[in-house]
Amino acid sequence: MDNKKKGNNWTAYCDPDKNRYFAEILYISREGMEDYNYEITQEIYDKLGTFDDDHENIELIKTGERTYSFENTMYGTLGPERLVWDEEANEAMKDCVNKIDPKG
């Protein structure tokens, strides 16, 4: 099984050691940035990339459990907003991403 899948505005990761799956949705435009992390199921992970339209992949990811969000757009009134919905899952995703895409 491939440990990483990527499309337009989304990336999904599989941690085979812990049998956990994660996905990130990232929008960057001239209006700002939005970043959302999810813990997803193996079934969701397996379906990702099988659709012709990436919008369907993103909607499927959104059916998972949101673990983190960051929004910094010109439409916000209070400036950047960062929320951690599930600290343990958010840290597990960071560990998984670092295993798959080590910074070097």
C-alpha positions in Angstrom: 0.0 0.0 0.0 1.2 3.5 -0.8 1.7 5.6 2.3 0.9 8.9 0.7 -1.7 10.1 -1.8 -1.9 13.6 -3.2 -4.3 15.6 -5.3 -5.1 19.3 -5.8 -5.4 20.9 -2.3 -5.3 17.6 -0.4 -2.7 15.1 0.8 -3.5 11.8 2.6 -1.1 9.7 4.7 -1.1 6.1 6.0 0.9 5.2 9.1 1.3 1.4 8.7 3.0 1.0 12.1 -0.1 2.3 13.9 -2.7 1.5 11.3 -3.9 5.1 11.3 -4.9 7.4 8.4 -4.8 11.1 8.1 -5.5 13.8 5.5 -4.8 17.5 5.0 -6.8 20.0 3.0 -4.8 23.1 2.2 -6.1 26.2 0.3 -3.6 29.0 -0.5 -4.8 32.0 -2.5 -4.3 35.7 -2.7 -7.1 35.9 0.0 -5.0 34.0 2.5 -4.6 30.4 3.7 -6.9 27.7 5.1 -5.4 24.4 6.5 -7.5 21.5 7.8 -6.3 18.2 9.1 -8.5 15.1 9.6 -8.1 11.6 10.9 -9.8 9.3 8.3 -10.6 5.6 8.1 -8.8 3.1 5.9 -12.0 3.0 3.7 -11.8 6.7 3.1 -8.0 6.4 2.4 -8.6 3.6 -0.1 -11.2 5.6 -2.0 -9.1 8.8 -2.3 -7.8 9.4 -5.7 -10.4 7.2 -7.4 -12.7 10.2 -8.4 -12.3 12.2 -11.5 -13.0 15.5 -9.6 -10.8 16.4 -6.7 -13.8 18.2 -5.1 -15.2 14.7 -4.4 -12.0 13.6 -2.7 -12.1 16.7 -0.5 -15.8 16.1 0.4 -14.9 12.5 1.3 -12.0 13.7 3.5 -14.4 16.0 5.3 -16.4 13.0 6.5 -13.5 12.1 8.7 -12.8 13.6 12.2 -11.3 17.1 12.1 -8.2 17.3 14.3 -6.8 20.8 13.4 -7.8 23.9 11.6 -6.0 27.1 10.7 -7.6 30.0 8.9 -5.9 33.3 8.0 -7.8 35.1 5.3 -8.5 38.7 4.4 -12.1 38.0 5.3 -11.4 37.2 9.0 -12.0 40.0 11.5 -9.8 38.8 14.3 -6.8 37.7 12.4 -5.4 34.2 12.2 -7.5 31.5 13.9 -5.9 28.2 15.0 -7.9 25.4 16.6 -6.7 22.0 17.7 -9.7 19.7 17.9 -7.9 16.5 18.9 -4.3 17.0 20.3 -3.4 13.3 20.3 -4.5 12.8 16.7 -2.9 16.0 15.6 0.5 14.9 17.0 0.1 11.4 15.6 -0.4 13.0 12.1 2.7 15.1 12.5 4.7 12.0 13.4 3.3 10.2 10.4 4.0 13.0 8.0 7.6 13.3 9.3 8.1 9.5 8.8 6.9 9.8 5.2 8.2 13.2 4.2 11.3 13.8 6.5 12.6 17.3 6.4 16.1 17.3 5.3 
